[in-house]
Amino acid sequence: MKTQKYDYEFIGHNIKQARSIKKYTQSALAEKIGVGNKHVSDMELGYAGISVDVLIRLCEALEVDSDYILFGKMTVDRNNPFNKLLDNLSPQQALQAQKLLEAYVKSLK
């Protein structure tokens, strides 16, 4: 069986970017996903890969989907008009747009 080589540094960068947007420390994220601080650091530096279990917990804790962590892209439903607006944004800009929309929706209640 042939194994795929993954760019762990790229994945680590995406984890760090999502963590920074949530304003979590590495320690806080480690606690949320049930791993040690060093493991979070190693993932972000690209020294360690991630298991499917940790990926799921990361996505839940950081409120992103796995496509963002693995590929740096948000999952897009092409039929959704909001996603058409977000297509040309970077992942970080898309997350910021999400936060703005969440704040707007909350202000309507």
PyMOL CGO cylinders between C-alpha atoms (Angstrom):
from pymol import cmd
from pymol.cgo import CYLINDER

trace = [
    CYLINDER, 0.00, 0.00, 0.00, 1.40, 3.37, -1.03, 0.3, 1, 1, 1, 1, 1, 1,
    CYLINDER, 1.40, 3.37, -1.03, 1.24, 6.11, 1.60, 0.3, 1, 1, 1, 1, 1, 1,
    CYLINDER, 1.24, 6.11, 1.60, 0.64, 9.78, 0.86, 0.3, 1, 1, 1, 1, 1, 1,
    CYLINDER, 0.64, 9.78, 0.86, 3.20, 12.33, 2.03, 0.3, 1, 1, 1, 1, 1, 1,
    CYLINDER, 3.20, 12.33, 2.03, 1.45, 15.21, 3.76, 0.3, 1, 1, 1, 1, 1, 1,
    CYLINDER, 1.45, 15.21, 3.76, 2.77, 18.71, 4.36, 0.3, 1, 1, 1, 1, 1, 1,
    CYLINDER, 2.77, 18.71, 4.36, 2.70, 18.72, 8.15, 0.3, 1, 1, 1, 1, 1, 1,
    CYLINDER, 2.70, 18.72, 8.15, 4.07, 22.27, 8.30, 0.3, 1, 1, 1, 1, 1, 1,
    CYLINDER, 4.07, 22.27, 8.30, 1.15, 23.52, 6.19, 0.3, 1, 1, 1, 1, 1, 1,
    CYLINDER, 1.15, 23.52, 6.19, -1.33, 21.64, 8.38, 0.3, 1, 1, 1, 1, 1, 1,
    CYLINDER, -1.33, 21.64, 8.38, 0.40, 23.01, 11.49, 0.3, 1, 1, 1, 1, 1, 1,
    CYLINDER, 0.40, 23.01, 11.49, 0.16, 26.54, 10.14, 0.3, 1, 1, 1, 1, 1, 1,
    CYLINDER, 0.16, 26.54, 10.14, -3.58, 26.08, 9.60, 0.3, 1, 1, 1, 1, 1, 1,
    CYLINDER, -3.58, 26.08, 9.60, -4.02, 24.78, 13.15, 0.3, 1, 1, 1, 1, 1, 1,
    CYLINDER, -4.02, 24.78, 13.15, -2.06, 27.71, 14.57, 0.3, 1, 1, 1, 1, 1, 1,
    CYLINDER, -2.06, 27.71, 14.57, -4.00, 30.23, 12.48, 0.3, 1, 1, 1, 1, 1, 1,
    CYLINDER, -4.00, 30.23, 12.48, -7.37, 28.82, 13.60, 0.3, 1, 1, 1, 1, 1, 1,
    CYLINDER, -7.37, 28.82, 13.60, -6.16, 28.69, 17.22, 0.3, 1, 1, 1, 1, 1, 1,
    CYLINDER, -6.16, 28.69, 17.22, -5.01, 32.31, 17.06, 0.3, 1, 1, 1, 1, 1, 1,
    CYLINDER, -5.01, 32.31, 17.06, -8.35, 33.45, 15.66, 0.3, 1, 1, 1, 1, 1, 1,
    CYLINDER, -8.35, 33.45, 15.66, -10.10, 31.74, 18.59, 0.3, 1, 1, 1, 1, 1, 1,
    CYLINDER, -10.10, 31.74, 18.59, -7.54, 33.43, 20.90, 0.3, 1, 1, 1, 1, 1, 1,
    CYLINDER, -7.54, 33.43, 20.90, -6.64, 30.10, 22.51, 0.3, 1, 1, 1, 1, 1, 1,
    CYLINDER, -6.64, 30.10, 22.51, -3.20, 29.45, 23.94, 0.3, 1, 1, 1, 1, 1, 1,
    CYLINDER, -3.20, 29.45, 23.94, -1.55, 26.17, 23.01, 0.3, 1, 1, 1, 1, 1, 1,
    CYLINDER, -1.55, 26.17, 23.01, -2.22, 25.04, 26.56, 0.3, 1, 1, 1, 1, 1, 1,
    CYLINDER, -2.22, 25.04, 26.56, -5.93, 25.88, 26.34, 0.3, 1, 1, 1, 1, 1, 1,
    CYLINDER, -5.93, 25.88, 26.34, -6.26, 24.06, 23.01, 0.3, 1, 1, 1, 1, 1, 1,
    CYLINDER, -6.26, 24.06, 23.01, -4.38, 21.05, 24.38, 0.3, 1, 1, 1, 1, 1, 1,
    CYLINDER, -4.38, 21.05, 24.38, -6.82, 20.84, 27.27, 0.3, 1, 1, 1, 1, 1, 1,
    CYLINDER, -6.82, 20.84, 27.27, -9.85, 21.16, 24.98, 0.3, 1, 1, 1, 1, 1, 1,
    CYLINDER, -9.85, 21.16, 24.98, -8.70, 18.33, 22.71, 0.3, 1, 1, 1, 1, 1, 1,
    CYLINDER, -8.70, 18.33, 22.71, -7.20, 16.10, 25.37, 0.3, 1, 1, 1, 1, 1, 1,
    CYLINDER, -7.20, 16.10, 25.37, -3.54, 16.11, 24.39, 0.3, 1, 1, 1, 1, 1, 1,
    CYLINDER, -3.54, 16.11, 24.39, -0.38, 17.52, 25.95, 0.3, 1, 1, 1, 1, 1, 1,
    CYLINDER, -0.38, 17.52, 25.95, 0.95, 21.02, 25.32, 0.3, 1, 1, 1, 1, 1, 1,
    CYLINDER, 0.95, 21.02, 25.32, 4.00, 19.61, 23.54, 0.3, 1, 1, 1, 1, 1, 1,
    CYLINDER, 4.00, 19.61, 23.54, 1.80, 17.70, 21.10, 0.3, 1, 1, 1, 1, 1, 1,
    CYLINDER, 1.80, 17.70, 21.10, -0.02, 20.91, 20.11, 0.3, 1, 1, 1, 1, 1, 1,
    CYLINDER, -0.02, 20.91, 20.11, 3.34, 22.65, 19.69, 0.3, 1, 1, 1, 1, 1, 1,
    CYLINDER, 3.34, 22.65, 19.69, 4.70, 19.75, 17.62, 0.3, 1, 1, 1, 1, 1, 1,
    CYLINDER, 4.70, 19.75, 17.62, 1.59, 19.72, 15.40, 0.3, 1, 1, 1, 1, 1, 1,
    CYLINDER, 1.59, 19.72, 15.40, 1.82, 23.47, 14.79, 0.3, 1, 1, 1, 1, 1, 1,
    CYLINDER, 1.82, 23.47, 14.79, 5.52, 23.24, 13.95, 0.3, 1, 1, 1, 1, 1, 1,
    CYLINDER, 5.52, 23.24, 13.95, 4.90, 20.36, 11.58, 0.3, 1, 1, 1, 1, 1, 1,
    CYLINDER, 4.90, 20.36, 11.58, 6.90, 17.90, 13.70, 0.3, 1, 1, 1, 1, 1, 1,
    CYLINDER, 6.90, 17.90, 13.70, 3.92, 15.63, 14.35, 0.3, 1, 1, 1, 1, 1, 1,
    CYLINDER, 3.92, 15.63, 14.35, 1.00, 14.44, 12.29, 0.3, 1, 1, 1, 1, 1, 1,
    CYLINDER, 1.00, 14.44, 12.29, -2.52, 14.15, 13.63, 0.3, 1, 1, 1, 1, 1, 1,
    CYLINDER, -2.52, 14.15, 13.63, -4.78, 11.17, 14.06, 0.3, 1, 1, 1, 1, 1, 1,
    CYLINDER, -4.78, 11.17, 14.06, -8.34, 11.19, 12.81, 0.3, 1, 1, 1, 1, 1, 1,
    CYLINDER, -8.34, 11.19, 12.81, -9.52, 11.34, 16.43, 0.3, 1, 1, 1, 1, 1, 1,
    CYLINDER, -9.52, 11.34, 16.43, -7.40, 14.43, 17.16, 0.3, 1, 1, 1, 1, 1, 1,
    CYLINDER, -7.40, 14.43, 17.16, -8.47, 16.01, 13.86, 0.3, 1, 1, 1, 1, 1, 1,
    CYLINDER, -8.47, 16.01, 13.86, -12.12, 15.65, 14.83, 0.3, 1, 1, 1, 1, 1, 1,
    CYLINDER, -12.12, 15.65, 14.83, -11.48, 17.17, 18.27, 0.3, 1, 1, 1, 1, 1, 1,
    CYLINDER, -11.48, 17.17, 18.27, -9.46, 20.01, 16.70, 0.3, 1, 1, 1, 1, 1, 1,
    CYLINDER, -9.46, 20.01, 16.70, -12.28, 20.81, 14.29, 0.3, 1, 1, 1, 1, 1, 1,
    CYLINDER, -12.28, 20.81, 14.29, -14.81, 20.87, 17.11, 0.3, 1, 1, 1, 1, 1, 1,
    CYLINDER, -14.81, 20.87, 17.11, -12.65, 22.99, 19.42, 0.3, 1, 1, 1, 1, 1, 1,
    CYLINDER, -12.65, 22.99, 19.42, -11.59, 25.46, 16.73, 0.3, 1, 1, 1, 1, 1, 1,
    CYLINDER, -11.59, 25.46, 16.73, -14.99, 25.48, 14.99, 0.3, 1, 1, 1, 1, 1, 1,
    CYLINDER, -14.99, 25.48, 14.99, -13.55, 24.75, 11.56, 0.3, 1, 1, 1, 1, 1, 1,
    CYLINDER, -13.55, 24.75, 11.56, -13.99, 21.84, 9.21, 0.3, 1, 1, 1, 1, 1, 1,
    CYLINDER, -13.99, 21.84, 9.21, -11.31, 19.32, 8.34, 0.3, 1, 1, 1, 1, 1, 1,
    CYLINDER, -11.31, 19.32, 8.34, -10.81, 20.85, 4.88, 0.3, 1, 1, 1, 1, 1, 1,
    CYLINDER, -10.81, 20.85, 4.88, -9.55, 23.99, 6.58, 0.3, 1, 1, 1, 1, 1, 1,
    CYLINDER, -9.55, 23.99, 6.58, -7.07, 22.09, 8.76, 0.3, 1, 1, 1, 1, 1, 1,
    CYLINDER, -7.07, 22.09, 8.76, -5.84, 19.76, 6.01, 0.3, 1, 1, 1, 1, 1, 1,
    CYLINDER, -5.84, 19.76, 6.01, -6.06, 21.91, 2.89, 0.3, 1, 1, 1, 1, 1, 1,
    CYLINDER, -6.06, 21.91, 2.89, -6.42, 25.52, 4.09, 0.3, 1, 1, 1, 1, 1, 1,
    CYLINDER, -6.42, 25.52, 4.09, -9.84, 25.83, 2.44, 0.3, 1, 1, 1, 1, 1, 1,
    CYLINDER, -9.84, 25.83, 2.44, -13.28, 26.04, 3.93, 0.3, 1, 1, 1, 1, 1, 1,
    CYLINDER, -13.28, 26.04, 3.93, -15.81, 23.52, 2.58, 0.3, 1, 1, 1, 1, 1, 1,
    CYLINDER, -15.81, 23.52, 2.58, -17.98, 25.32, 0.08, 0.3, 1, 1, 1, 1, 1, 1,
    CYLINDER, -17.98, 25.32, 0.08, -21.57, 24.61, -0.94, 0.3, 1, 1, 1, 1, 1, 1,
    CYLINDER, -21.57, 24.61, -0.94, -21.64, 26.18, -4.41, 0.3, 1, 1, 1, 1, 1, 1,
    CYLINDER, -21.64, 26.18, -4.41, -25.42, 26.72, -4.22, 0.3, 1, 1, 1, 1, 1, 1,
    CYLINDER, -25.42, 26.72, -4.22, -25.18, 28.92, -1.14, 0.3, 1, 1, 1, 1, 1, 1,
    CYLINDER, -25.18, 28.92, -1.14, -25.03, 32.64, -2.12, 0.3, 1, 1, 1, 1, 1, 1,
    CYLINDER, -25.03, 32.64, -2.12, -22.96, 33.47, 0.97, 0.3, 1, 1, 1, 1, 1, 1,
    CYLINDER, -22.96, 33.47, 0.97, -20.27, 31.02, -0.12, 0.3, 1, 1, 1, 1, 1, 1,
    CYLINDER, -20.27, 31.02, -0.12, -20.07, 32.72, -3.52, 0.3, 1, 1, 1, 1, 1, 1,
    CYLINDER, -20.07, 32.72, -3.52, -19.13, 35.91, -1.68, 0.3, 1, 1, 1, 1, 1, 1,
    CYLINDER, -19.13, 35.91, -1.68, -16.54, 34.08, 0.39, 0.3, 1, 1, 1, 1, 1, 1,
    CYLINDER, -16.54, 34.08, 0.39, -14.87, 32.22, -2.51, 0.3, 1, 1, 1, 1, 1, 1,
    CYLINDER, -14.87, 32.22, -2.51, -12.09, 34.74, -3.03, 0.3, 1, 1, 1, 1, 1, 1,
    CYLINDER, -12.09, 34.74, -3.03, -11.23, 35.22, 0.63, 0.3, 1, 1, 1, 1, 1, 1,
    CYLINDER, -11.23, 35.22, 0.63, -8.32, 33.61, 2.41, 0.3, 1, 1, 1, 1, 1, 1,
    CYLINDER, -8.32, 33.61, 2.41, -9.24, 31.10, 5.13, 0.3, 1, 1, 1, 1, 1, 1,
    CYLINDER, -9.24, 31.10, 5.13, -8.45, 33.70, 7.78, 0.3, 1, 1, 1, 1, 1, 1,
    CYLINDER, -8.45, 33.70, 7.78, -10.61, 36.32, 6.05, 0.3, 1, 1, 1, 1, 1, 1,
    CYLINDER, -10.61, 36.32, 6.05, -13.44, 33.78, 5.73, 0.3, 1, 1, 1, 1, 1, 1,
    CYLINDER, -13.44, 33.78, 5.73, -13.26, 33.02, 9.47, 0.3, 1, 1, 1, 1, 1, 1,
    CYLINDER, -13.26, 33.02, 9.47, -13.35, 36.74, 10.24, 0.3, 1, 1, 1, 1, 1, 1,
    CYLINDER, -13.35, 36.74, 10.24, -16.36, 37.16, 7.95, 0.3, 1, 1, 1, 1, 1, 1,
    CYLINDER, -16.36, 37.16, 7.95, -18.06, 34.32, 9.82, 0.3, 1, 1, 1, 1, 1, 1,
    CYLINDER, -18.06, 34.32, 9.82, -17.42, 36.07, 13.15, 0.3, 1, 1, 1, 1, 1, 1,
    CYLINDER, -17.42, 36.07, 13.15, -18.87, 39.33, 11.79, 0.3, 1, 1, 1, 1, 1, 1,
    CYLINDER, -18.87, 39.33, 11.79, -21.98, 37.53, 10.53, 0.3, 1, 1, 1, 1, 1, 1,
    CYLINDER, -21.98, 37.53, 10.53, -22.38, 35.72, 13.87, 0.3, 1, 1, 1, 1, 1, 1,
    CYLINDER, -22.38, 35.72, 13.87, -22.16, 39.05, 15.71, 0.3, 1, 1, 1, 1, 1, 1,
    CYLINDER, -22.16, 39.05, 15.71, -24.71, 40.58, 13.35, 0.3, 1, 1, 1, 1, 1, 1,
    CYLINDER, -24.71, 40.58, 13.35, -27.15, 37.71, 13.78, 0.3, 1, 1, 1, 1, 1, 1,
    CYLINDER, -27.15, 37.71, 13.78, -26.71, 37.88, 17.57, 0.3, 1, 1, 1, 1, 1, 1,
    CYLINDER, -26.71, 37.88, 17.57, -27.49, 41.62, 17.51, 0.3, 1, 1, 1, 1, 1, 1,
    CYLINDER, -27.49, 41.62, 17.51, -30.81, 40.89, 15.78, 0.3, 1, 1, 1, 1, 1, 1,
    CYLINDER, -30.81, 40.89, 15.78, -32.10, 38.80, 18.68, 0.3, 1, 1, 1, 1, 1, 1,
]
cmd.load_cgo(trace, "trace")
